[in-house]
Amino acid sequence: MHRTWHKRVPIQSHKNLVPLLKCLTECDKGQELEVVNVEAGYHAKRRLAQLGLFPGTKIIKKQSAPWNGPVEIIVRGTSLVIGRGLAAKIMVLCKDHCSI
Amino acid sequence: MSCHDPKRNKSNEKGENVINIALAGNPNVGKSVIFNQLTGLSQTIGNWPGKTVERMEGYLEFLGYHFNLVDLPGIYSLSTFTLEEIVSREYIVSEEVDLIINVIDATNLERNLFLTFQLLELKIPIILAFNQMDILRKRNRDLDIIKIKELFKCPVVPVVAVHGVGVHELLEEAILLIKNGYVCNLPPEVTSYGREIENILNLLNKELTSISNFKEKSPYPARFLAIKLLENDEEILKFVESNLGLSLESMKIEQYRKELEDLHGEDINTIISSEIYNNIFHITEKILINEPNEMRRKNLADVIDHLTTHSIWGYVILILVLLGIYIFTFTIGDFLGGLIDEIYLVWTSQVYLRFPADNLLVQILWNGGMGGFMGAISGVLVYVIPFFMTIEILQDSGYLPRAAFMMDKIMHALGVHGKTVITMVLGFGCNVPACAGCRIMETQREKKISIALTSLIPCAAVMTVVMGLVGRYVGLEWVLVLFIINFGAIYIVGRILNKTMPGECTELIMEMHAYRAPNYKVILKQTWIRSKEFIFRALPIIIILGVVLEVLFLFNILEPVNFILSPITSFWLGLPVVTGIFLIYGILRKELTLVLLALFAENIGLTITQLLTPFQMITFSLVTMLYIPCFATIIIIARETSWKYAIQISLIEIGLALLIGGIVNFSFMLLTIF
């Protein structure tokens, strides 16, 4: 349902939404986020779902490795490292105040 | 009603009752600690038939029962994402298993219960072992064990595996479970999905059970099959079509799946997973007792975590760890190796006192067989054992995933993701277990690239040559240069393989568990078991080759080899002609190149510095570093992939060594001219 919503609404036109909806790589570390959509391929998406990461899941971005490395997030109490390319395909909603 | 019908009252030749147990659970939940506590040293390590997945087995006697335990690989789910999952699933439903012990990390219920829910669907007698209860209680939390028993309707045992608490209760429960028979009426409030999914599952269920003799034909319960059919699980789709003879089209599975996906606006895997996680969420609320004022203080583990993933200190620590592996492996290996070599020399002189030295048989058996055996111990095993130990420490403490995290970006340039760093770190000690370790890679492509890169890492044996020759006679700065060239070569090979191999680099998805103090018992046992495996698998090959080479040597078959190789050794690489044969021996064990060189120099009354110029030493060491994986590594590569690929890698590395060696040689020549 989230997918249809965010496809239908051109993001640029909703100025108040722009800072809220981001991909995981863009968020600051330490932020509490809610997953909105995982735009990855079949296998990666299934894997992430099994590890408990799917639309609606609340996660915390812990850190990302130096030089644009992978992202470490906390999902359901455990640390998960996700390659940067994949992290860029995970759309999240910032729960707390956004820095932009 | 009994759903799973194990051949009850199984007994062995001694008339004891036998219970076969499979240990299942997520990675890093203390499964192997429990396994170690129970089985002690009675463990064997092998492969699952036809698969490159490790199989740990052990047994013990307890209360008059004989228990066979199999430690399944750590998995997150019973799908078919990895080989480990397929192996585990097939094994659990096989006739061999009487019951499962599901090890659950009590500090991480949500993730762990996901697997539990799928195991429950298999309707096999199950015991839930909640591990790490001490840590949970330290966090001012507890589990309502009675409530869990009530909800899941199966035995539940709280465990503190590292202290052995609750471990033997597991076996007592197992005996009770087998004695009393297992009644598995799955608690619907625990495992049911949403109504629309349940309706479809019921329809599929009916269709599946309507087949005559369904129970004999399928080791899986119908409901489990129905879920997996809906999930589009390739293996189960095939199984239902071929073994049960059902047509998937007539079952309208596509249609059902589409209905659900349209209804939820998500793909089927997300729907099913989120339903399960939703159930889990409600259950954890019921079973987890949360004391107020939960304080989470920063502890040592957090500090180490911060440092090892720091943008500067993280890399400094990575380098220190690599150096540490070298130094530890070396100091112990050199010391023990020296001792064993001395013993061998004493024995050899004794043998020659008793037998005539020109007796061919004695030479073949003693020099070849025994020499090979002792050489394998003093030259390989003494390095392999301390190395396994460091690796177990790194693995058990949780450092290796951090290294993968830090290096992921760099490894992507080579066509693999960060996990390859783990096998490459292993490669610094010994390429043989490191290449075998490449099976942790998810796809065949990545496994192949990882193996190629790992086999180029200078191992402890190569380090003896480099340090013993260049480090000792030329200077440590040149050792550094050699290392840089070596890593340059790894980079080039990685780039080439990444470009030429079809497919794309997959992204890293990896759990990073918190640091913990390694358990010394587990480490010692694992080290012993792995070394034991190495002794039985690799040593026989080395001994046989020792005999073969000795025969070749005795009949002077090797003399012409130097001559044949002379254009390469003498002209192209600028080395003395005699090194050709040393390089051939080096395939067996890399450090032999130096050992034989030193022996040869001694025999003709020269020192190594008189035999080789500093430039030649550098070229010689460089070629030794790169020219081919050692024989044991080649065998491992062939077993993990194919002989074709093993030979390909060998040829690539020979080409690379000749190319770089030639360039270095000719640039030195130019340097001396000007």
Contacts between the chains, C-beta under 8 A, distances in Angstrom:
chain1	res1	chain2	res2	distance
A	1	B	264	7.5
A	1	B	265	4.2
A	1	B	266	7.9
A	2	B	265	7.5
A	3	B	265	6.1
A	3	B	266	7.5
A	4	B	265	5.9
A	38	B	270	7.8
A	40	B	507	8.0
A	42	B	267	7.7
A	43	B	81	7.0
A	44	B	506	7.6
A	44	B	507	6.3
A	44	B	509	6.9
A	45	B	267	6.8
A	45	B	269	6.8
A	45	B	270	7.0
A	46	B	79	7.1
A	46	B	81	6.9
A	46	B	269	4.2
A	47	B	81	5.7
A	47	B	509	5.5
A	48	B	509	6.8
A	49	B	269	5.0
A	49	B	270	4.8
A	49	B	273	3.9
A	49	B	274	7.2
A	50	B	76	5.7
A	50	B	77	4.3
A	50	B	79	6.6
A	50	B	81	7.3
A	50	B	114	6.8
A	50	B	269	7.6
A	50	B	273	5.6
A	51	B	76	6.1
A	51	B	111	6.9
A	51	B	509	7.2
A	51	B	511	7.6
A	52	B	110	6.3
A	52	B	111	6.0
A	52	B	114	6.8
A	52	B	273	7.4
A	52	B	277	5.5
A	54	B	266	7.4
A	54	B	270	4.6
A	54	B	273	6.1
A	54	B	274	5.3
A	54	B	277	8.0
A	55	B	266	6.8
A	55	B	270	7.1
A	56	B	274	6.9
A	63	B	309	6.5
A	65	B	309	7.0
A	65	B	405	5.4
A	65	B	406	5.6
A	65	B	408	6.3
A	65	B	409	6.5
A	66	B	311	3.7
A	66	B	314	7.2
A	66	B	315	7.9
A	66	B	406	7.2
A	66	B	409	8.0
A	67	B	311	7.9
A	67	B	409	5.5
A	68	B	409	6.1
A	69	B	405	7.1
A	69	B	406	7.0
A	69	B	408	5.4
A	69	B	409	4.2
A	70	B	405	6.1
A	70	B	408	4.6
A	70	B	409	7.3
A	70	B	418	6.7
A	70	B	508	5.4
A	72	B	309	7.5
A	72	B	405	6.7
A	72	B	512	6.5
A	76	B	108	7.7
A	76	B	110	4.2
A	76	B	111	5.6
A	76	B	277	7.7
A	77	B	107	7.6
A	77	B	108	5.3
A	77	B	110	6.4
A	77	B	111	7.2
A	78	B	108	5.5
A	78	B	111	5.5
A	78	B	511	6.0
A	78	B	513	7.2
A	79	B	511	6.8
A	79	B	512	4.2
A	79	B	513	7.1
A	79	B	514	7.5
A	80	B	509	7.1
A	80	B	510	7.3
A	80	B	511	5.8
A	80	B	512	7.2
A	81	B	401	7.0
A	81	B	404	7.5
A	81	B	405	5.1
A	81	B	408	7.7
A	81	B	418	7.7
A	81	B	508	6.0
A	81	B	509	7.5
A	81	B	510	4.6
A	81	B	511	7.6
A	81	B	512	5.3
A	82	B	507	7.0
A	82	B	508	6.6
A	82	B	509	5.9
A	83	B	408	6.2
A	83	B	412	7.7
A	83	B	417	5.9
A	83	B	418	7.6
A	83	B	506	7.9
A	83	B	507	3.3
A	83	B	508	3.8
A	83	B	509	7.2
A	84	B	408	7.6
A	84	B	409	7.1
A	84	B	507	7.8
A	85	B	507	5.1
A	86	B	507	3.7
A	86	B	508	7.5
A	86	B	509	7.0
